[in-house]
Amino acid sequence: MVHGETFQAGRHIADNIYTAIRQSRKTLVLVTKHLLTSHWCTYELQMARMESISTGRNVLVFLFLEDIPANMVNIDVKSYIKTSTYIMYPKEITHREAFWNKLADDLRAP
């Protein structure tokens, strides 16, 4: 979900999040230090997790954009990461083409 593109103005944020997740094939979670301090982070992850459970399909794809100290990752996020595959954004430019190809494949997967 892209906040400015898919969220309907005047609608409650929680409703926009729910609708965006339901209408999306995958939910790409861009994990940053900033995301982990967001009060909406846990809610968004819980909604995506519930979509996974109710539809029986894996909708969560975690992409770590930076190294995150373990003490910054809350228990809910740790739980999701333990049960879901995640991708690290490569620091080396030479690995980025393969990274983008892998990410595209993961987002297309059922």
Buried (B, 14 or more C-beta within 10 A) or exposed (E): BEEEEEBEEEEEEEEBBBBBBBEBEBBBBEBBEEBBEEEEBBBBBEBBBBBBEEEEEBBBBBBBBEEBEEEEBEEBBEEBBEEBEBBBBEEEEEEEEEBEEEBEEBEEEE
